[in-house]
Amino acid sequence: MDPLDLLVNNDLLRVLDLLGVFIMGVAAGALASRLNFDAVGFAVIGIAAGLGGGLVRDLILDYGVPAAFSGPWYLACALGGAMFTFFINADSSWWRRMVTVLDILAMGLWAATGTAKSFGFGLDVLPAVLLGVTSAVGGGVIRDVLVGRIPAIFGGGPLYATGALITALLTWGVFGLQLPSATVLIAVAAGSLLAGVAAWRRWSLPAHSEWQVTMSATQLKRLVRRTRRDERHRVALETGAIPVVDATVDDLAEDTVTRDEDAMDFEDRVFHEDDPVVGLDEEPSPEREEGDDPEAGQTAPR
């Protein structure tokens, strides 16, 4: 059996797919409840969240009638989930945990289905993986945009997009290696497990500010000097063989109080020559004995 046939036609997976649409409607309805939307707002945001990713995928693939509109079940599940939270409070901690678990399982299934459909339409690897991820997280992005907030997958939220990417890549591996169709369920489980553990442990990807160097050149120079001094101090304390650095006599002390305008000033200060260097082939001049100075009659320094 082809993996796509398993994902689309298997009764158990189809039920899980519909349950995921319902859960996305519930989650969107909980958001609409906090924002005090009316019934129309609940319906619109529930449909967008539950069906948005699949609609974008099918429209890009020129699938014809999108799968969400091929029958009444998908629309009914999305509307049912939104209306469920319109009448029943689903904002308790128990409800949130259950919604998160089911939402993650549906996310993995949608990522695999979107990737498989893209391969079935002859797309290359990168577009197919991208559409797989879009199928999984597109509805959540549309939902967040509709309510005027930054989509959760852009930072600070659970690793849904990362889990969807893992599932999409593993699904590509199933197709590329022509593995048995049931192997695609391992791809679904792997991405869902990653997203689930990330939600439990509150993992997130590093933000831009955590990778950006914001120190000026002067601050960086001070950091290097301080680190170098602290390292020498640590070695002295641990070994006992090197005396503790005294900033008042250390050769780095001048660096800590001097502000060089540019690299040339630093070079002139550090590499200046106080004493002339005697050439290798030259003999040092003999020291003057007392009375050698004909003019002053003073004793020459020894």
LINPEZI-V472556 format. One record per helix or strand. SS is the DSSP state (H for helix, E for strand). FROM is the first residue (numbers start at 0). LEN is the number of residues. If there is no record, write none. Layout:
ss;from;len
SS;FROM;LEN
SS;FROM;LEN
This chain:
ss;from;len
H;2;7
H;10;24
H;38;22
H;66;3
H;71;16
H;92;28
H;124;22
H;151;3
H;159;17
H;180;21
H;207;4
H;216;23
H;252;5
H;262;8
